[in-house]
Amino acid sequence: MTVLDVIQRSTDFLSRKGVESPRLQVELLLAHVLQMPRMKLYLNFDRALSEPELDTLRSLIKRRAEREPLQHIVGSTSFCGFEIAVNRDVLVPRPETELLAELAWSFLATLAGPPATVLDFGTGSGCLAIAVALKSPAATVHTVDISEAALVVARANALRLGAGERVLFHAGDGFSVIDPGIAFDLIVSNPPYIPSAEIVTLEPEVRDFDPRLALDGGADGLEFYRLLAAQGRAHLKPAGKLMLEFGEGQHGEISALFTNAGWTVETVVKDYSGRERILIARPGD
Ligand SMILES: C[S@@+](CC[C@H](N)C(=O)[O-])C[C@H]1O[C@@H](n2cnc3c(N)ncnc32)[C@H](O)[C@@H]1O
């Protein structure tokens, strides 16, 4: 069977299984098996696949048909141009979060004075903390996560990407493990924000493969925003900022929550598809 035959057949198969963008998924899996950039497949449509290559591809396509995320199958994803390893212990980093990373390192670049100190609350794979550290070469980024298993992944990512010295990991529940003596220049977070009862309605790739701890934002999805609004200020410098990602449609409630808790909401930033996704607030006036 040739590359083109395999692409066509597997695309039909994944499409019947309800997988989104089936052709792209097949091409990415095939490129992974053949260890070539996806675009190079187009120059190799007539290449015949060997039996071992076909066997490997079949098993990967089967996993994708069972709705295992592509990123878990290939073992990594790209985040702000950095390769972040992922598995079932961490949320697969999403493109919207790249925008949060960009806002974070752009803010740090405006700061004068001693090297900045940042907190990434709920670090998961470490994607945000690592990207911010690598783009802000003097900054120290503390991270916290309640999942020890996630921190194993995050630590390995930081080491592999050369950020091991400036990204520090704290295992535990929220601010309880953060040194109260540190005043951060910036707190970033993409906390769990799905209302508990909505988790069953999510796509299987998310519902069955992202850790529940990374999704569940409590009954109304806002539990972690309340916690950050109540406790975040004590950990920030007076001129510091809080940058938070949130889910579609949550911006009104979250802005109100922070304003009512005495924060100044500076702006709500839209993602590339025009939806409000990131809140930037400062401790007060
Ligand atoms: C939505 S994921 C975000 C992961 C990563 N920052 C990203 O953007 O891809 C939220 C993370 O918060 C962590 N988390 C959940 N409850 C927590 C808590 N009480 N304290 C600290 N981290 C928590 C989860 O384990 C998960 O890794």
The ligand as a Gaussian input file, in Angstrom:
#p B3LYP/6-31G(d) Opt

LIG

0 1
 C       -6.150000      23.302000      33.335000
 S       -4.698000      22.524000      33.976000
 C       -3.466000      23.649000      33.354000
 C       -2.127000      23.023000      33.087000
 C       -1.131000      23.953000      32.367000
 N       -0.882000      25.148000      33.132000
 C       -1.671000      24.338000      30.992000
 O       -2.076000      25.485000      30.820000
 O       -1.670000      23.473000      30.099000
 C       -4.819000      22.930000      35.682000
 C       -3.778000      22.327000      36.611000
 O       -4.099000      22.721000      37.955000
 C       -3.777000      21.658000      38.824000
 N       -4.535000      21.785000      40.071000
 C       -5.817000      21.391000      40.323000
 N       -6.159000      21.679000      41.588000
 C       -5.089000      22.282000      42.154000
 C       -4.822000      22.795000      43.445000
 N       -5.754000      22.769000      44.415000
 N       -3.617000      23.345000      43.680000
 C       -2.672000      23.362000      42.708000
 N       -2.851000      22.881000      41.467000
 C       -4.042000      22.347000      41.187000
 C       -4.117000      20.402000      38.033000
 O       -3.453000      19.276000      38.547000
 C       -3.684000      20.812000      36.616000
 O       -2.378000      20.404000      36.365000

